[in-house]
Amino acid sequence: MLKVWITGANGQVGTAINRVVEPLDFEIMNTDMDELDVTVMEEVLRFAQINRPDVIINCAAVTDVKKCEENPKNAYLVNALGARNLAIAARKSDAVMVQISTDDVFDGKATEPYKEFDETNPITVYGKSKLSAEHYVKEFTQKHFIIRSTWVYGHTNNFVSTILKRAETESVLNAASDQFGSPTSAKELAQFILTLIRTNLYGTYHATSEGICSRYEFAQEILRLAGKNNELHAVLSDESELSNIRPPYAVLENFILSCENTYSFPHWKDSLAEFIKEEVVS
Ligand SMILES: NC(=O)c1ccc[n+]([C@@H]2O[C@H](COP(=O)([O-])OP(=O)(O)OC[C@H]3O[C@@H](n4cnc5c(N)ncnc54)[C@H](OP(=O)(O)O)[C@@H]3O)[C@@H](O)[C@H]2O)c1
């Protein structure tokens, strides 16, 4: 049975992994900020030495893009140096390192989906700190999976929950029609991560749901599936509080998965329908 250590385990992706995992296949060790701060090297090394994980899945991060801009030191400390600490621990204990990364490592100026082999060029502190994490993981471990995803939604605060919360109190909502991505459920991402760690096909992967939409179309589908009748206006990013400083084109192509024909994600609308049914309507 593989021993898997998940950091940042209370977040969207960490929680989703815990929900989908088959207990007979993996022994899961969860830590979050309260139990283990990934920025403290001694704690990270001690945990790995005592518990001897086969796989470390790093879900710990500062994911709020605005907070990263306001406090870059903390963003680099957690997102980049935290990943470095875990990568060093992974090397010392011969564990496989899984680093969850993001479309924000690209500048979002492309007009077609980014492949794993495309040049990175982050524009936000969040994106820069996440790219630094990728570099550390590559530098310190040989056995690693870097998994980039985008527009992830799970059990906590995210675009889906924000739209639904606002729909309760505001009759008219705005969403950007000039920001594009592929909404990806944390559950789908979790299932993919658990599949990938059983293999030795190490490297960098793009892992998002199929299909592309704007924030406006995403919001429209959320409201429709949740049975809400709020008026929804398509606006430009500058006018939408829900869009802030994200790259405008956050679309990743799962190019390696399609080359090797090893895994396919469902369409974003199908995953969203399942999510709304399971988490919101029921
Ligand atoms: N959400 C997305 O759209 C998205 C897209 C692509 C990639 N990703 C990546 O996927 C990973 C997981 O994202 P997520 O959406 O699950 O994030 P999340 O919900 O924000 O969870 C991150 C978790 O890390 C914890 N954490 C923060 N600082 C820590 C520290 N120093 N030590 C230990 N734990 C710490 C957080 O605790 P607190 O809540 O107490 O701070 C939180 O429980 C991240 O690496 C993120 O960059 C996310």
The ligand as a Gaussian input file, in Angstrom:
#p B3LYP/6-31G(d) Opt

LIG

0 1
 N       -7.795000      26.778000      -6.897000
 C       -7.396000      26.842000      -8.159000
 O       -8.086000      27.373000      -9.047000
 C       -6.082000      26.217000      -8.563000
 C       -5.766000      26.144000      -9.909000
 C       -4.557000      25.572000     -10.272000
 C       -3.702000      25.108000      -9.316000
 N       -4.003000      25.207000      -8.005000
 C       -3.027000      24.724000      -7.028000
 O       -3.543000      23.562000      -6.397000
 C       -3.051000      23.495000      -5.066000
 C       -4.199000      23.319000      -4.111000
 O       -5.099000      24.395000      -4.329000
 P       -6.459000      24.518000      -3.521000
 O       -7.439000      25.159000      -4.416000
 O       -6.756000      23.233000      -2.850000
 O       -5.983000      25.607000      -2.444000
 P       -6.670000      26.018000      -1.082000
 O       -8.067000      25.534000      -1.024000
 O       -6.362000      27.458000      -0.895000
 O       -5.829000      25.159000      -0.012000
 C       -4.501000      25.433000       0.311000
 C       -4.280000      24.889000       1.716000
 O       -2.902000      25.134000       2.076000
 C       -2.904000      25.600000       3.428000
 N       -1.683000      26.325000       3.718000
 C       -1.400000      27.643000       3.474000
 N       -0.172000      27.938000       3.943000
 C        0.336000      26.795000       4.468000
 C        1.561000      26.473000       5.104000
 N        2.516000      27.389000       5.280000
 N        1.754000      25.200000       5.528000
 C        0.795000      24.267000       5.380000
 N       -0.393000      24.510000       4.780000
 C       -0.620000      25.764000       4.333000
 C       -4.142000      26.480000       3.478000
 O       -4.484000      26.755000       4.819000
 P       -5.242000      28.154000       5.130000
 O       -6.556000      28.072000       4.423000
 O       -5.343000      28.137000       6.609000
 O       -4.372000      29.247000       4.585000
 C       -5.156000      25.586000       2.761000
 O       -5.736000      24.639000       3.643000
 C       -2.246000      24.782000      -4.841000
 O       -0.891000      24.509000      -5.032000
 C       -2.738000      25.706000      -5.931000
 O       -1.733000      26.624000      -6.306000
 C       -5.201000      25.735000      -7.595000

